[in-house]
Amino acid sequence: MATTNPIQFIQQVRAEVAKVSWPTRREVMLTSVMVFIMAALMATFFSLVDLGIRTGLAAVLNAF
């Protein structure tokens, strides 16, 4: 591997960081809200599935 001195490394890092397309505050807020909504929906869904399985299993076990 070729070695570069620290000054060249920092220059290369700054050049790469300049190429990054940073999200706006609005985009970050919207995606964060969407993630929280999806997490809440998935938690609700899996809670209902768990409740259904638990109720069904309890019914089957109580039948015996």
C-alpha positions in Angstrom: 0.0 0.0 0.0 1.1 3.5 -0.8 1.6 5.7 2.2 0.6 9.4 2.2 1.6 12.0 4.6 -0.9 13.4 7.0 -1.4 16.7 5.1 -2.3 14.8 1.9 -4.6 12.5 3.8 -6.5 15.5 5.3 -6.8 17.1 1.9 -8.2 13.9 0.4 -10.7 13.6 3.3 -11.9 17.1 2.8 -12.3 16.6 -0.9 -14.4 13.4 -0.3 -16.5 15.1 2.4 -17.2 18.0 -0.1 -18.7 15.4 -2.5 -21.2 14.2 0.1 -24.8 15.2 -0.4 -26.0 16.1 3.1 -29.7 16.0 3.8 -31.6 19.1 4.8 -33.1 19.5 8.3 -36.6 18.9 6.8 -35.5 15.7 5.2 -34.0 14.4 8.4 -37.1 15.3 10.4 -39.4 13.6 7.8 -37.4 10.4 7.7 -37.2 10.4 11.5 -40.9 10.7 11.8 -41.5 8.0 9.2 -39.2 5.7 11.1 -41.0 6.3 14.4 -44.4 5.7 12.8 -43.3 2.5 11.2 -41.8 1.3 14.4 -45.0 2.0 16.2 -47.1 0.2 13.5 -44.8 -2.8 13.6 -44.9 -3.0 17.4 -48.7 -2.8 17.3 -48.8 -5.5 14.6 -46.5 -7.9 16.5 -48.3 -7.3 19.8 -51.6 -8.3 18.2 -50.0 -11.4 16.6 -48.5 -12.3 19.9 -51.8 -11.8 21.6 -53.6 -14.0 19.0 -51.0 -16.8 19.3 -51.1 -16.7 23.1 -54.9 -16.8 23.2 -55.0 -19.7 20.7 -52.4 -21.6 22.6 -54.1 -21.1 25.9 -57.4 -22.3 24.4 -55.7 -25.4 23.0 -54.0 -26.2 26.3 -57.1 -25.6 28.4 -59.0 -28.0 26.1 -56.8 -30.8 27.5 
